[in-house]
């Protein structure tokens, strides 16, 4: 059982003080599910074959092209903002940020929607 000053981590199952969790407006407890230590371990594992790479991706339901170095978090943000990410595809992935940005820009010139400066 946890009191108001503590929270149980969903990963390590330990009850810890709330200051050991990141704040969250979306969770009823006011903090995220995982403690800071567990969250750091989860994030350090990367995102599969795109870890450390810039991914140029396509959202077919919105005819949208985007670029991100953290594909998982970017898809979460899209979903949170109401975009349908079902069937998204990575078109291009590289460690070179300029190359990825150039590829994304070419798709936008061709008529795909996306972020524009």
ChimeraX attribute file (.defattr): number of C-alpha atoms within 10 A of each C-alpha:
attribute: neighborCount
match mode: 1-to-1
recipient: residues
	/A:1	6
	/A:2	10
	/A:3	10
	/A:4	8
	/A:5	10
	/A:6	18
	/A:7	25
	/A:8	19
	/A:9	21
	/A:10	13
	/A:11	13
	/A:12	11
	/A:13	11
	/A:14	13
	/A:15	15
	/A:16	15
	/A:17	15
	/A:18	20
	/A:19	13
	/A:20	16
	/A:21	22
	/A:22	14
	/A:23	14
	/A:24	12
	/A:25	9
	/A:26	9
	/A:27	10
	/A:28	8
	/A:29	15
	/A:30	14
	/A:31	19
	/A:32	21
	/A:33	19
	/A:34	21
	/A:35	25
	/A:36	15
	/A:37	13
	/A:38	16
	/A:39	16
	/A:40	11
	/A:41	10
	/A:42	13
	/A:43	9
	/A:44	10
	/A:45	9
	/A:46	14
	/A:47	16
	/A:48	9
	/A:49	8
	/A:50	18
	/A:51	16
	/A:52	15
	/A:53	19
	/A:54	22
	/A:55	25
	/A:56	23
	/A:57	20
	/A:58	24
	/A:59	22
	/A:60	14
	/A:61	12
	/A:62	13
	/A:63	11
	/A:64	18
	/A:65	24
	/A:66	25
	/A:67	24
	/A:68	19
	/A:69	20
	/A:70	16
	/A:71	22
	/A:72	13
	/A:73	12
	/A:74	14
	/A:75	19
	/A:76	13
	/A:77	12
	/A:78	13
	/A:79	13
	/A:80	10
	/A:81	9
	/A:82	9
	/A:83	15
	/A:84	15
	/A:85	16
	/A:86	11
	/A:87	9
	/A:88	15
	/A:89	14
	/A:90	15
	/A:91	14
	/A:92	16
	/A:93	22
	/A:94	15
	/A:95	14
	/A:96	11
	/A:97	16
	/A:98	11
	/A:99	14
	/A:100	22
	/A:101	16
	/A:102	12
	/A:103	18
	/A:104	23
	/A:105	19
	/A:106	12
	/A:107	17
	/A:108	17
	/A:109	9
	/A:110	8
	/A:111	12
	/A:112	18
	/A:113	16
	/A:114	18
	/A:115	12
	/A:116	7
	/A:117	3
